Amino acid sequence: MNLSVTSESNTYTFTISGRIDTLTAPELETKFTEIEPHADKVIFDMTGVEYISSAGMRAIVATHRAMAKKDGLVLKGLTKNVRTIINLTGFTKILHIEE
């Protein structure tokens, strides 16, 4: 997984590519934990994500829960594979997804 984080005001954009799996999800969680106190809104730009495992989904749901009392988490740029996984898990009902 490749991960970069940019910020504008209190909105943090995580640009993610590669695989979010058991090996890489902890890095995503750690980076989120670092910025959480400062973030009002978090955007996960997942345009380059080719695969996501249950560990990756767990990291996304944990971020969603942490941001629920603020301006929230937005997922954008989902690839077909990632969108299929999110649909199958039923998380499309709780996650904010933008094209």
Long-range contacts (C-beta under 8 A, 24 or more apart in sequence): 1-27, 1-28, 2-48, 3-27, 3-28, 3-31, 5-31, 5-35, 7-35, 7-38, 7-39, 9-40, 10-38, 10-39, 10-40, 10-41, 11-39, 11-40, 11-41, 11-42, 11-43, 11-71, 12-38, 12-39, 12-41, 12-42, 12-43, 13-42, 13-43, 13-45, 14-42, 14-43, 14-44, 14-45, 15-45, 15-47, 15-48, 16-44, 16-45, 16-46, 16-48, 16-49, 17-47, 17-48, 17-49, 17-50, 18-48, 18-49, 18-50, 19-49, 19-50, 19-51, 19-52, 19-53, 19-56, 20-49, 20-51, 20-52, 20-53, 20-55, 20-56, 20-59, 21-51, 21-52, 21-53, 21-55, 21-56, 22-53, 22-55, 24-56, 25-53, 25-55, 25-56, 25-58, 25-59, 28-56, 28-59, 29-59, 29-62, 29-63, 32-59, 32-63, 32-66, 36-66, 39-67, 39-70, 40-70, 40-71, 41-67, 41-70, 41-71, 41-72, 41-73, 41-74, 42-67, 42-72, 42-73, 42-74, 43-73, 43-74, 43-75, 43-76, 44-73, 44-74, 44-75, 44-76, 45-76, 45-77, 46-75, 46-76, 46-77, 46-78, 46-79, 46-82, 47-76, 47-77, 47-79, 48-77, 49-78, 49-79, 49-82, 50-79, 50-81, 50-82, 51-81, 51-82, 52-81, 52-82, 52-85, 52-86, 57-85, 57-86, 57-89, 57-91, 60-91, 60-95, 61-91, 61-94, 61-95, 64-94, 64-95, 72-96, 74-98
